[in-house]
Amino acid sequence: MGQIQMEKIMQEDPDNSLVKTCYAVIYTPSRRRKRFPENCVTPVESAEQAIAQAAAQEDSHPARVMGPSRSSEGFRLYYLIDWLDGG
């Protein structure tokens, strides 16, 4: 198969961004899970900012996460690396 034919068959992924490690505030009543849907995670610029924002919101916890990554079910998930407040 030629290069031009292959380019026609392959479709560009509209969500081709790379998974990144970042600081975030995670809204969750329980810390048992290790992965969180995108709508529960708010990425922030620094660990200090995550800690401050989480302290101001009930059931919010500062964390270092990796993501977002598309799951096999089609959801965008963040994966917990560690809790910043030792939780």
N, C-alpha and C positions, 0 to 999 in steps of 0.2 A: 504494500500500500504506500503510495507516495505521500510526501509531506503535506501537500495541499489537501488531499483526501482525508488525512488524519486530522488536520485542523478543522475540517468541516464536521467530522464525527464528534470530536471532543468539544464539550461545552465549557465555557468559563464558569467557575464557581463564583456566584455573586458575593459569597461570604468567605473570601480567601485570606482573611487576616490571620496572622500568626497568633498562637496562644502565648500569652505573656504572664509573667509573675508580677503581681501588684499588691498594694495594701488596699484593704476594703473594710467596709462596715457590713456585717451580715445580719439580717433580721431573721431571727429564729428563736423560738421559745426553748428549744433543746439543742445542746451541743453534740448530740450523739452522731449526727450525720457527718459524712466527709465530703459530700458534694451538694451543691446548692443551685437551684435554678436562677437564671439571670435576674429575674424580677425581685429576688431577695438580697441581691448583692449590689452595693454602691461602691465602685472603685474611687479611691482618693489618692492624693499626691504623696502622702507620707504616713509613717507609722504614728507619729504624733497626732496628725489630723484624724486618723482612724480611731485612736483612743479617745480623743476629745468628742468626736461626733457620737461614738457609741455610748459614752457616759451620759449624754443628753437624751438618749432615746431608750425606752423600755424594750427589753428583749432584743437589743442590738449589741453586737459583739465585734471588737476589732480583730482583724485577722490578716494573714498573708495568704493569698490565693493564687491559683494558676487558672487562666481561662480568658475568655470563654471558649468552650469547645463544644462542638455539636455532638450530641449523644446519638446512639443508634435509633432512638425514638424521635429524633428531630429537634429535641430541646437544646437550648444553649445552657451549659453548665459551667460553674466554677468549682474547682477542686481545692479543698482546704490543705494548706501546707502546715500552718500552725496558728494557734490563737495568740494574739499579742499580749493578752493580759493573764497568761498562764492557765487559762481554763481548759 
